[in-house]
Amino acid sequence: MSDQGSGARTGKVGRGVRLALLASLAVNLVVVGAVAGFVWMGPPSPPHERSGGPDAVMPYIRALTQDQRHELRDTWRGGGGPKDRRDMRGLRAQMMQEYQAAAAVLRADPYDPAALEAVLAAQAERSAAVRARGQSVLSEYVAGMTAEERAAYADRLEDSLERFQRRGAPDRDHKGRD
């Protein structure tokens, strides 16, 4: 007699089951990687604790009163900065084009390191120009303050920095080296 009619399957796993197993494995690997990264590096620092980026100016901005921030924003917009949401969309579109250019360079075969360097240099130049303009606008704004306003601003800056320090920003450079 033949086993054909008994309904027994011999070693074949359905395609859907294989895909589900692969997806489950991928999710498990992501979770294990995230946990391992968290254990190894610690939790990610909030954006205001990262140095060198646009958030490095935040203590200066936070120390201004709300009215002063509005005045500073108006000064920024009046001097060639993004004036409204439309201008911001244009700036974002330019940034996206630069990132898309970088992605195209990364996909190119053969890879051209000089092309990536050119994209990165253009991004760094734009970022440096925005940062320099922001520093100039802030410096000019502070120069227009009275001595009393500057002293009050300095007090608020110190208060902000003390609160930041009390929160205990993680020292990632020395973690695990004791």
N, C-alpha and C positions, 0 to 999 in steps of 0.2 A: 504494500500500500504506500501511497505517497503522502508526504507531509504538507503538500500544497494547500490543502483545505483546512489545516489545523489552525491557521491564523498566526502561527509563530513567526516573528520577524527575526531576521538574522543580521545583527550588527549594523544596520542602517539607521542613522539618526536623522530626523527631518531637518530641513534647512532652517526652519523657524526656530527650532530648539537650539541649533548651533549658533544662530545669530543672537538668541537670548543669552546663551552662555558666554559668548564673546562680549556682549554688552555688559553683562554682570561682571566679568573679569576686568573690563576697562574701568567701570565705576569703582570696583574694589581697589584697583591700582591707583586711581586718582585719590581716593580717600586715604590710602596708606601713604602716598606721596605727600599729601597735605599735612597729615599728622606728623610724619617724619620731618617735614620742613618746619612745622611749628615747634617741634621739640628741639630741633637743631638750632633754629634762628630765633625762636621766641615769636611773640605776636607781632604783626606788622605795626609800625609806628603810625599814629595819626598823621594826616598831611601837614599839620602845622608844626610837627616835630622834625620833619625832614629838612635837611639843610641844602643850600645851594640853589634851590628852585625858586619859583615865583613866591612860594610861601615864606621865604626868608624875610620878606618885607612886612609880613603880617604883624609883628609886634609894633612896628611904627604906625601902621594903619589903625590897629585896634586902640592905640593910645590916643588917637584923635577923638574928639567928640563927634557925635553924629552930624551936627551942623558942619563941623570942619571937614568931615569925610565928604559931605555933599559938595562943599566948596572946592575941595581938591578934585573931585570927580569932574565938576564943571570946568575947572582949569585944564584938566587933562583933555577933556573933549574939545575945548576951545583951541587947543594947541596942536591939533592934528591927530589926536587919539581917536579910537572908535567913538562915534557920536551917538549911535543908537544900535538897536538890535540888528538892523540891516547891515551896518558896518561890521558888527561882531560876526554876523553870518558870513560876510565876505572874508574876514580874517580866518574864520574856521574853515571855509572852503579852501583858502590858500594853504592852510596847514594840512588839510586832508590830501590835497594834491601832492604836497611834499612827501607825506607818508606813503601815498600810492606810488610815487616815483621810486621811493626806497624799496617798496615791495617788488616793483618791476625789476629793479637792479638785482635784488636778492634772487629772483627767479631766473635771471638771465644765465644762459650757458653758452659760452664760458662766462664765469663771474668776473666782473670788473671792479676791483677794490677802489680804484680811483673814482669811479662813478658814484659809489656809495659815499666816499669821502666828500665828494662835491655836494651831494644832497645833505649830508650831515653838516657840512660847513655853511650851507645856505640857511638851514634851520638854526644853527647856532648864531649866525649873524643877525637874523631877524629877532631872535630871542634877546640877544645882547642889546640891540637897538631899542627894543621895547623896555628892557630893564633900565638902560641908561636914561631914556626919556622919563621914566617913572621916578628915578632918583633925582633927576633935575627938577621935575615938577614939585616933588616933595621938598627938596632943598629950598627952592624959591618960595614955596608956600611958608615954610618955617621962617625964612628970612623976613617975611612980612609980618610975623608975630611980634607982639611987644615982649619985653623981658619977662613980664608976669605970665603971659600966655605960654612962652617957651618953658618957664619953670614949672607951670602946671602940666604941660605936655610931658616934660621929663619925669615928673612925679608919676603920672599915669603910665608912662613907659616902664618905669622901675616896678610899679605895682604889678603890671602885667607880667613882667619877667619873673618876679618873685612867685606869683601864682603858678607860672609854668614850671619853675624850679621845684616848688613844693609837690607838684604832681609827680615828680620823679621820672623825668624822661629817661628811657632805658639807655644804658651805655653799651651799645652793641660792639664797640671796638674792643672792649675788655672782657666780654662775656666768656666765661670758661677758661680764662687764662690765669686765674689766681693761684 
